[in-house]
Amino acid sequence: MNSSIGKRLEQYTQKRPQEVLLVTAEIEGEEDQIVIFKGFSSSLTRPTAFDAEIPVLPDTGKIINIDIALSPYNPDKPAYIQQGLTEEEILEILEKLGI
């Protein structure tokens, strides 16, 4: 696959709209929290571009871990499906889904 990991994660949530991805990543030396839902990404700690084509998770970003939760996402009481996935583990899931 030549798509960026950020785009692939957005595609995952388009195929599974009942799920929310909570991504912890390092971007430009700083930790960032990114929520991906129904094909859209938004940073919880940094400004998010108005243009949806600009990736929130750049190719230079390093994924620390990913949690998968049920939507609607309630930050006070998240319903986790899986927690602490590594980049390698999420890539395996994406491959199995053909993303």
Sequence and secondary structure as in RCSB ss.txt:
>XXXX:A:sequence
MNSSIGKRLEQYTQKRPQEVLLVTAEIEGEEDQIVIFKGFSSSLTRPTAFDAEIPVLPDTGKIINIDIALSPYNP
DKPAYIQQGLTEEEILEILEKLGI
>XXXX:A:secstr
  S HHHHHHHHHHH TTEEEEEEEEETTEEEEEEEETTEEEESSS   S TTS SS TT EEEEEEEEESS  T
TS  EEEEEE HHHHHHHHHHTT 
